[in-house]
Amino acid sequence: MGFFLRVDDFDAAYRRMTAANVRFVTAPRAEPYGQIAVFLDIAGNRWDLLGPA
């Protein structure tokens, strides 16, 4: 993954993004370093949405 969007409130950011029709290619999951979900930007680039553990 080349792009990362780190947020303080993962759940709120995920809800806002899904309401805005952002396309997520993975479901949110918990990892040792925090919460993560992968989404696509308008050009089709994959981004990691990252939140605190």
PQR file with spaces between the fields and no chain letter, atoms N, CA, C, O and H, PARSE charges and radii, in Angstrom:
ATOM       1  N    MET     1       0.848   -1.172    0.000 -0.4000 1.5000
ATOM       2  CA   MET     1       0.000    0.000    0.000 -0.0000 2.0000
ATOM       3  C    MET     1       0.894    1.235    0.000  0.5500 1.7000
ATOM       4  O    MET     1       1.863    1.303    0.755 -0.5500 1.4000
ATOM       5  N    GLY     2       0.579    2.179   -0.819 -0.4000 1.5000
ATOM       6  CA   GLY     2       1.402    3.369   -0.918 -0.0000 2.0000
ATOM       7  C    GLY     2       0.827    4.590   -0.238  0.5500 1.7000
ATOM       8  O    GLY     2       1.544    5.555    0.023 -0.5500 1.4000
ATOM       9  H    GLY     2      -0.209    2.124   -1.433  0.4000 1.0000
ATOM      10  N    PHE     3      -0.464    4.556    0.052 -0.4000 1.5000
ATOM      11  CA   PHE     3      -1.126    5.724    0.623 -0.0000 2.0000
ATOM      12  C    PHE     3      -1.816    5.352    1.930  0.5500 1.7000
ATOM      13  O    PHE     3      -2.406    4.279    2.054 -0.5500 1.4000
ATOM      14  H    PHE     3      -1.047    3.772   -0.160  0.4000 1.0000
ATOM      15  N    PHE     4      -1.729    6.261    2.903 -0.4000 1.5000
ATOM      16  CA   PHE     4      -2.318    6.014    4.213 -0.0000 2.0000
ATOM      17  C    PHE     4      -3.084    7.247    4.652  0.5500 1.7000
ATOM      18  O    PHE     4      -2.609    8.371    4.491 -0.5500 1.4000
ATOM      19  H    PHE     4      -1.250    7.133    2.801  0.4000 1.0000
ATOM      20  N    LEU     5      -4.259    7.038    5.202 -0.4000 1.5000
ATOM      21  CA   LEU     5      -5.041    8.113    5.802 -0.0000 2.0000
ATOM      22  C    LEU     5      -5.247    7.736    7.259  0.5500 1.7000
ATOM      23  O    LEU     5      -6.056    6.863    7.575 -0.5500 1.4000
ATOM      24  H    LEU     5      -4.645    6.125    5.332  0.4000 1.0000
ATOM      25  N    ARG     6      -4.513    8.398    8.146 -0.4000 1.5000
ATOM      26  CA   ARG     6      -4.595    8.103    9.580 -0.0000 2.0000
ATOM      27  C    ARG     6      -5.607    9.049   10.222  0.5500 1.7000
ATOM      28  O    ARG     6      -5.541   10.265   10.042 -0.5500 1.4000
ATOM      29  H    ARG     6      -3.856    9.107    7.890  0.4000 1.0000
ATOM      30  N    VAL     7      -6.540    8.470   10.972 -0.4000 1.5000
ATOM      31  CA   VAL     7      -7.586    9.254   11.631 -0.0000 2.0000
ATOM      32  C    VAL     7      -7.612    8.915   13.113  0.5500 1.7000
ATOM      33  O    VAL     7      -7.190    7.832   13.519 -0.5500 1.4000
ATOM      34  H    VAL     7      -6.593    7.482   11.118  0.4000 1.0000
ATOM      35  N    ASP     8      -8.109    9.844   13.917 -0.4000 1.5000
ATOM      36  CA   ASP     8      -8.228    9.611   15.357 -0.0000 2.0000
ATOM      37  C    ASP     8      -9.468    8.794   15.704  0.5500 1.7000
ATOM      38  O    ASP     8      -9.449    8.014   16.656 -0.5500 1.4000
ATOM      39  H    ASP     8      -8.452   10.723   13.587  0.4000 1.0000
ATOM      40  N    ASP     9     -10.550    8.967   14.935 -0.4000 1.5000
ATOM      41  CA   ASP     9     -11.806    8.267   15.181 -0.0000 2.0000
ATOM      42  C    ASP     9     -12.145    7.423   13.951  0.5500 1.7000
ATOM      43  O    ASP     9     -12.822    7.886   13.032 -0.5500 1.4000
ATOM      44  H    ASP     9     -10.566    9.601   14.161  0.4000 1.0000
ATOM      45  N    PHE    10     -11.671    6.195   13.950 -0.4000 1.5000
ATOM      46  CA   PHE    10     -11.836    5.306   12.798 -0.0000 2.0000
ATOM      47  C    PHE    10     -13.308    5.082   12.469  0.5500 1.7000
ATOM      48  O    PHE    10     -13.705    5.192   11.309 -0.5500 1.4000
ATOM      49  H    PHE    10     -11.121    5.819   14.696  0.4000 1.0000
ATOM      50  N    ASP    11     -14.118    4.772   13.472 -0.4000 1.5000
ATOM      51  CA   ASP    11     -15.527    4.451   13.222 -0.0000 2.0000
ATOM      52  C    ASP    11     -16.270    5.619   12.574  0.5500 1.7000
ATOM      53  O    ASP    11     -17.031    5.420   11.627 -0.5500 1.4000
ATOM      54  H    ASP    11     -13.796    4.683   14.414  0.4000 1.0000
ATOM      55  N    ALA    12     -16.054    6.833   13.078 -0.4000 1.5000
ATOM      56  CA   ALA    12     -16.714    8.009   12.513 -0.0000 2.0000
ATOM      57  C    ALA    12     -16.253    8.256   11.078  0.5500 1.7000
ATOM      58  O    ALA    12     -17.071    8.557   10.209 -0.5500 1.4000
ATOM      59  H    ALA    12     -15.436    6.995   13.847  0.4000 1.0000
ATOM      60  N    ALA    13     -14.957    8.132   10.825 -0.4000 1.5000
ATOM      61  CA   ALA    13     -14.426    8.339    9.475 -0.0000 2.0000
ATOM      62  C    ALA    13     -14.982    7.288    8.515  0.5500 1.7000
ATOM      63  O    ALA    13     -15.357    7.615    7.389 -0.5500 1.4000
ATOM      64  H    ALA    13     -14.292    7.887   11.531  0.4000 1.0000
ATOM      65  N    TYR    14     -15.034    6.049    8.947 -0.4000 1.5000
ATOM      66  CA   TYR    14     -15.565    4.978    8.095 -0.0000 2.0000
ATOM      67  C    TYR    14     -17.035    5.237    7.772  0.5500 1.7000
ATOM      68  O    TYR    14     -17.457    5.065    6.628 -0.5500 1.4000
ATOM      69  H    TYR    14     -14.729    5.784    9.862  0.4000 1.0000
ATOM      70  N    ARG    15     -17.812    5.647    8.767 -0.4000 1.5000
ATOM      71  CA   ARG    15     -19.236    5.940    8.527 -0.0000 2.0000
ATOM      72  C    ARG    15     -19.403    7.095    7.539  0.5500 1.7000
ATOM      73  O    ARG    15     -20.218    7.010    6.620 -0.5500 1.4000
ATOM      74  H    ARG    15     -17.469    5.786    9.695  0.4000 1.0000
ATOM      75  N    ARG    16     -18.636    8.175    7.722 -0.4000 1.5000
ATOM      76  CA   ARG    16     -18.712    9.327    6.810 -0.0000 2.0000
ATOM      77  C    ARG    16     -18.337    8.926    5.390  0.5500 1.7000
ATOM      78  O    ARG    16     -18.982    9.334    4.424 -0.5500 1.4000
ATOM      79  H    ARG    16     -17.974    8.244    8.469  0.4000 1.0000
ATOM      80  N    MET    17     -17.296    8.131    5.278 -0.4000 1.5000
ATOM      81  CA   MET    17     -16.826    7.741    3.945 -0.0000 2.0000
ATOM      82  C    MET    17     -17.804    6.800    3.253  0.5500 1.7000
ATOM      83  O    MET    17     -18.041    6.938    2.053 -0.5500 1.4000
ATOM      84  H    MET    17     -16.772    7.799    6.062  0.4000 1.0000
ATOM      85  N    THR    18     -18.370    5.859    3.975 -0.4000 1.5000
ATOM      86  CA   THR    18     -19.352    4.973    3.349 -0.0000 2.0000
ATOM      87  C    THR    18     -20.613    5.744    2.982  0.5500 1.7000
ATOM      88  O    THR    18     -21.228    5.454    1.957 -0.5500 1.4000
ATOM      89  H    THR    18     -18.178    5.747    4.950  0.4000 1.0000
ATOM      90  N    ALA    19     -21.009    6.712    3.790 -0.4000 1.5000
ATOM      91  CA   ALA    19     -22.175    7.549    3.462 -0.0000 2.0000
ATOM      92  C    ALA    19     -21.915    8.382    2.214  0.5500 1.7000
ATOM      93  O    ALA    19     -22.853    8.732    1.498 -0.5500 1.4000
ATOM      94  H    ALA    19     -20.508    6.948    4.623  0.4000 1.0000
ATOM      95  N    ALA    20     -20.644    8.705    1.947 -0.4000 1.5000
ATOM      96  CA   ALA    20     -20.265    9.482    0.763 -0.0000 2.0000
ATOM      97  C    ALA    20     -19.959    8.567   -0.433  0.5500 1.7000
ATOM      98  O    ALA    20     -19.424    9.022   -1.444 -0.5500 1.4000
ATOM      99  H    ALA    20     -19.882    8.420    2.529  0.4000 1.0000
ATOM     100  N    ASN    21     -20.299    7.283   -0.311 -0.4000 1.5000
ATOM     101  CA   ASN    21     -20.119    6.289   -1.382 -0.0000 2.0000
ATOM     102  C    ASN    21     -18.665    6.008   -1.737  0.5500 1.7000
ATOM     103  O    ASN    21     -18.360    5.671   -2.881 -0.5500 1.4000
ATOM     104  H    ASN    21     -20.734    6.914    0.510  0.4000 1.0000
ATOM     105  N    VAL    22     -17.762    6.145   -0.761 -0.4000 1.5000
ATOM     106  CA   VAL    22     -16.383    5.714   -0.972 -0.0000 2.0000
ATOM     107  C    VAL    22     -16.403    4.192   -1.071  0.5500 1.7000
ATOM     108  O    VAL    22     -17.062    3.523   -0.275 -0.5500 1.4000
ATOM     109  H    VAL    22     -18.010    6.420    0.168  0.4000 1.0000
ATOM     110  N    ARG    23     -15.682    3.648   -2.046 -0.4000 1.5000
ATOM     111  CA   ARG    23     -15.668    2.197   -2.257 -0.0000 2.0000
ATOM     112  C    ARG    23     -14.562    1.550   -1.424  0.5500 1.7000
ATOM     113  O    ARG    23     -13.375    1.768   -1.670 -0.5500 1.4000
ATOM     114  H    ARG    23     -15.147    4.191   -2.692  0.4000 1.0000
ATOM     115  N    PHE    24     -14.962    0.766   -0.455 -0.4000 1.5000
ATOM     116  CA   PHE    24     -14.023    0.002    0.367 -0.0000 2.0000
ATOM     117  C    PHE    24     -13.858   -1.383   -0.240  0.5500 1.7000
ATOM     118  O    PHE    24     -14.840   -2.038   -0.590 -0.5500 1.4000
ATOM     119  H    PHE    24     -15.926    0.589   -0.256  0.4000 1.0000
ATOM     120  N    VAL    25     -12.613   -1.823   -0.362 -0.4000 1.5000
ATOM     121  CA   VAL    25     -12.331   -3.132   -0.941 -0.0000 2.0000
ATOM     122  C    VAL    25     -12.042   -4.180    0.119  0.5500 1.7000
ATOM     123  O    VAL    25     -11.932   -5.365   -0.194 -0.5500 1.4000
ATOM     124  H    VAL    25     -11.816   -1.291   -0.077  0.4000 1.0000
ATOM     125  N    THR    26     -11.917   -3.757    1.367 -0.4000 1.5000
ATOM     126  CA   THR    26     -11.834   -4.696    2.487 -0.0000 2.0000
ATOM     127  C    THR    26     -12.749   -4.183    3.593  0.5500 1.7000
ATOM     128  O    THR    26     -12.988   -2.983    3.721 -0.5500 1.4000
ATOM     129  H    THR    26     -12.005   -2.794    1.622  0.4000 1.0000
ATOM     130  N    ALA    27     -13.241   -5.103    4.371 -0.4000 1.5000
ATOM     131  CA   ALA    27     -14.025   -4.731    5.545 -0.0000 2.0000
ATOM     132  C    ALA    27     -13.069   -4.242    6.635  0.5500 1.7000
ATOM     133  O    ALA    27     -11.901   -4.632    6.653 -0.5500 1.4000
ATOM     134  H    ALA    27     -13.046   -6.079    4.267  0.4000 1.0000
ATOM     135  N    PRO    28     -13.551   -3.400    7.535 -0.5600 1.5000
ATOM     136  CA   PRO    28     -12.694   -2.974    8.650  0.2800 2.0000
ATOM     137  C    PRO    28     -12.246   -4.183    9.476  0.5500 1.7000
ATOM     138  O    PRO    28     -12.999   -5.132    9.693 -0.5500 1.4000
ATOM     139  N    ARG    29     -11.000   -4.109    9.923 -0.4000 1.5000
ATOM     140  CA   ARG    29     -10.491   -5.190   10.771 -0.0000 2.0000
ATOM     141  C    ARG    29      -9.515   -4.603   11.786  0.5500 1.7000
ATOM     142  O    ARG    29      -8.960   -3.521   11.596 -0.5500 1.4000
ATOM     143  H    ARG    29     -10.388   -3.338    9.747  0.4000 1.0000
ATOM     144  N    ALA    30      -9.326   -5.343   12.856 -0.4000 1.5000
ATOM     145  CA   ALA    30      -8.396   -4.928   13.912 -0.0000 2.0000
ATOM     146  C    ALA    30      -7.069   -5.647   13.717  0.5500 1.7000
ATOM     147  O    ALA    30      -7.028   -6.861   13.519 -0.5500 1.4000
ATOM     148  H    ALA    30      -9.776   -6.222   13.011  0.4000 1.0000
ATOM     149  N    GLU    31      -6.006   -4.895   13.773 -0.4000 1.5000
ATOM     150  CA   GLU    31      -4.644   -5.413   13.717 -0.0000 2.0000
ATOM     151  C    GLU    31      -3.924   -4.945   14.977  0.5500 1.7000
ATOM     152  O    GLU    31      -4.421   -4.049   15.659 -0.5500 1.4000
ATOM     153  H    GLU    31      -6.039   -3.908   13.934  0.4000 1.0000
ATOM     154  N    PRO    32      -2.774   -5.518   15.306 -0.5600 1.5000
ATOM     155  CA   PRO    32      -2.058   -5.087   16.515  0.2800 2.0000
ATOM     156  C    PRO    32      -1.726   -3.590   16.523  0.5500 1.7000
ATOM     157  O    PRO    32      -1.654   -2.980   17.590 -0.5500 1.4000
ATOM     158  N    TYR    33      -1.527   -2.997   15.348 -0.4000 1.5000
ATOM     159  CA   TYR    33      -1.163   -1.579   15.256 -0.0000 2.0000
ATOM     160  C    TYR    33      -2.365   -0.646   15.140  0.5500 1.7000
ATOM     161  O    TYR    33      -2.201    0.573   15.177 -0.5500 1.4000
ATOM     162  H    TYR    33      -1.586   -3.492   14.481  0.4000 1.0000
ATOM     163  N    GLY    34      -3.584   -1.203   14.999 -0.4000 1.5000
ATOM     164  CA   GLY    34      -4.780   -0.371   14.927 -0.0000 2.0000
ATOM     165  C    GLY    34      -5.839   -0.944   14.011  0.5500 1.7000
ATOM     166  O    GLY    34      -5.722   -2.072   13.533 -0.5500 1.4000
ATOM     167  H    GLY    34      -3.718   -2.194   14.968  0.4000 1.0000
ATOM     168  N    GLN    35      -6.879   -0.152   13.769 -0.4000 1.5000
ATOM     169  CA   GLN    35      -7.955   -0.555   12.871 -0.0000 2.0000
ATOM     170  C    GLN    35      -7.574   -0.167   11.455  0.5500 1.7000
ATOM     171  O    GLN    35      -6.884    0.829   11.238 -0.5500 1.4000
ATOM     172  H    GLN    35      -6.974    0.765   14.158  0.4000 1.0000
ATOM     173  N    ILE    36      -8.033   -0.972   10.477 -0.4000 1.5000
ATOM     174  CA   ILE    36      -7.674   -0.722    9.087 -0.0000 2.0000
ATOM     175  C    ILE    36      -8.795   -1.159    8.160  0.5500 1.7000
ATOM     176  O    ILE    36      -9.498   -2.134    8.426 -0.5500 1.4000
ATOM     177  H    ILE    36      -8.593   -1.781   10.654  0.4000 1.0000
ATOM     178  N    ALA    37      -8.951   -0.421    7.069 -0.4000 1.5000
ATOM     179  CA   ALA    37      -9.813   -0.803    5.959 -0.0000 2.0000
ATOM     180  C    ALA    37      -9.194   -0.183    4.708  0.5500 1.7000
ATOM     181  O    ALA    37      -8.663    0.927    4.755 -0.5500 1.4000
ATOM     182  H    ALA    37      -8.381    0.371    6.853  0.4000 1.0000
ATOM     183  N    VAL    38      -9.264   -0.901    3.601 -0.4000 1.5000
ATOM     184  CA   VAL    38      -8.678   -0.418    2.349 -0.0000 2.0000
ATOM     185  C    VAL    38      -9.789    0.136    1.473  0.5500 1.7000
ATOM     186  O    VAL    38     -10.836   -0.488    1.300 -0.5500 1.4000
ATOM     187  H    VAL    38      -9.695   -1.803    3.563  0.4000 1.0000
ATOM     188  N    PHE    39      -9.537    1.338    0.917 -0.4000 1.5000
ATOM     189  CA   PHE    39     -10.523    1.956    0.031 -0.0000 2.0000
ATOM     190  C    PHE    39      -9.847    2.466   -1.229  0.5500 1.7000
ATOM     191  O    PHE    39      -8.623    2.577   -1.291 -0.5500 1.4000
ATOM     192  H    PHE    39      -8.687    1.845    1.058  0.4000 1.0000
ATOM     193  N    LEU    40     -10.665    2.777   -2.242 -0.4000 1.5000
ATOM     194  CA   LEU    40     -10.166    3.288   -3.517 -0.0000 2.0000
ATOM     195  C    LEU    40     -10.478    4.766   -3.644  0.5500 1.7000
ATOM     196  O    LEU    40     -11.561    5.221   -3.276 -0.5500 1.4000
ATOM     197  H    LEU    40     -11.660    2.687   -2.191  0.4000 1.0000
ATOM     198  N    ASP    41      -9.501    5.521   -4.177 -0.4000 1.5000
ATOM     199  CA   ASP    41      -9.776    6.919   -4.468 -0.0000 2.0000
ATOM     200  C    ASP    41     -10.374    7.029   -5.878  0.5500 1.7000
ATOM     201  O    ASP    41     -10.592    6.014   -6.540 -0.5500 1.4000
ATOM     202  H    ASP    41      -8.621    5.152   -4.476  0.4000 1.0000
ATOM     203  N    ILE    42     -10.634    8.239   -6.328 -0.4000 1.5000
ATOM     204  CA   ILE    42     -11.305    8.456   -7.605 -0.0000 2.0000
ATOM     205  C    ILE    42     -10.500    7.931   -8.794  0.5500 1.7000
ATOM     206  O    ILE    42     -11.074    7.617   -9.837 -0.5500 1.4000
ATOM     207  H    ILE    42     -10.457    9.064   -5.790  0.4000 1.0000
ATOM     208  N    ALA    43      -9.171    7.831   -8.645 -0.4000 1.5000
ATOM     209  CA   ALA    43      -8.304    7.330   -9.712 -0.0000 2.0000
ATOM     210  C    ALA    43      -8.065    5.825   -9.610  0.5500 1.7000
ATOM     211  O    ALA    43      -7.354    5.254  -10.438 -0.5500 1.4000
ATOM     212  H    ALA    43      -8.705    8.085   -7.798  0.4000 1.0000
ATOM     213  N    GLY    44      -8.655    5.178   -8.598 -0.4000 1.5000
ATOM     214  CA   GLY    44      -8.484    3.738   -8.427 -0.0000 2.0000
ATOM     215  C    GLY    44      -7.297    3.340   -7.589  0.5500 1.7000
ATOM     216  O    GLY    44      -6.978    2.155   -7.499 -0.5500 1.4000
ATOM     217  H    GLY    44      -9.232    5.642   -7.926  0.4000 1.0000
ATOM     218  N    ASN    45      -6.626    4.311   -6.965 -0.4000 1.5000
ATOM     219  CA   ASN    45      -5.514    4.002   -6.070 -0.0000 2.0000
ATOM     220  C    ASN    45      -6.040    3.446   -4.756  0.5500 1.7000
ATOM     221  O    ASN    45      -7.066    3.897   -4.247 -0.5500 1.4000
ATOM     222  H    ASN    45      -6.885    5.274   -7.038  0.4000 1.0000
ATOM     223  N    ARG    46      -5.331    2.465   -4.211 -0.4000 1.5000
ATOM     224  CA   ARG    46      -5.718    1.881   -2.920 -0.0000 2.0000
ATOM     225  C    ARG    46      -5.102    2.687   -1.789  0.5500 1.7000
ATOM     226  O    ARG    46      -3.927    3.051   -1.828 -0.5500 1.4000
ATOM     227  H    ARG    46      -4.497    2.099   -4.624  0.4000 1.0000
ATOM     228  N    TRP    47      -5.920    2.956   -0.784 -0.4000 1.5000
ATOM     229  CA   TRP    47      -5.499    3.666    0.426 -0.0000 2.0000
ATOM     230  C    TRP    47      -5.830    2.801    1.622  0.5500 1.7000
ATOM     231  O    TRP    47      -6.800    2.044    1.602 -0.5500 1.4000
ATOM     232  H    TRP    47      -6.875    2.660   -0.752  0.4000 1.0000
ATOM     233  N    ASP    48      -5.019    2.915    2.670 -0.4000 1.5000
ATOM     234  CA   ASP    48      -5.345    2.324    3.968 -0.0000 2.0000
ATOM     235  C    ASP    48      -5.955    3.413    4.837  0.5500 1.7000
ATOM     236  O    ASP    48      -5.331    4.450    5.063 -0.5500 1.4000
ATOM     237  H    ASP    48      -4.231    3.530    2.686  0.4000 1.0000
ATOM     238  N    LEU    49      -7.158    3.189    5.321 -0.4000 1.5000
ATOM     239  CA   LEU    49      -7.740    4.018    6.369 -0.0000 2.0000
ATOM     240  C    LEU    49      -7.281    3.409    7.682  0.5500 1.7000
ATOM     241  O    LEU    49      -7.598    2.257    7.980 -0.5500 1.4000
ATOM     242  H    LEU    49      -7.665    2.347    5.137  0.4000 1.0000
ATOM     243  N    LEU    50      -6.536    4.177    8.469 -0.4000 1.5000
ATOM     244  CA   LEU    50      -5.943    3.655    9.699 -0.0000 2.0000
ATOM     245  C    LEU    50      -6.451    4.418   10.923  0.5500 1.7000
ATOM     246  O    LEU    50      -6.510    5.648   10.933 -0.5500 1.4000
ATOM     247  H    LEU    50      -6.278    5.113    8.227  0.4000 1.0000
ATOM     248  N    GLY    51      -6.809    3.668   11.934 -0.4000 1.5000
ATOM     249  CA   GLY    51      -7.214    4.259   13.195 -0.0000 2.0000
ATOM     250  C    GLY    51      -6.436    3.646   14.336  0.5500 1.7000
ATOM     251  O    GLY    51      -5.755    2.636   14.155 -0.5500 1.4000
ATOM     252  H    GLY    51      -6.761    2.669   11.927  0.4000 1.0000
ATOM     253  N    PRO    52      -6.529    4.241   15.502 -0.5600 1.5000
ATOM     254  CA   PRO    52      -5.785    3.737   16.662  0.2800 2.0000
ATOM     255  C    PRO    52      -6.256    2.343   17.085  0.5500 1.7000
ATOM     256  O    PRO    52      -7.378    1.929   16.794 -0.5500 1.4000
ATOM     257  N    ALA    53      -5.378    1.649   17.769 -0.4000 1.5000
ATOM     258  CA   ALA    53      -5.692    0.308   18.276 -0.0000 2.0000
ATOM     259  C    ALA    53      -6.715    0.379   19.382  0.5500 1.7000
ATOM     260  O    ALA    53      -7.103   -0.652   19.932 -0.5500 1.4000
ATOM     261  H    ALA    53      -4.466    1.986   18.005  0.4000 1.0000
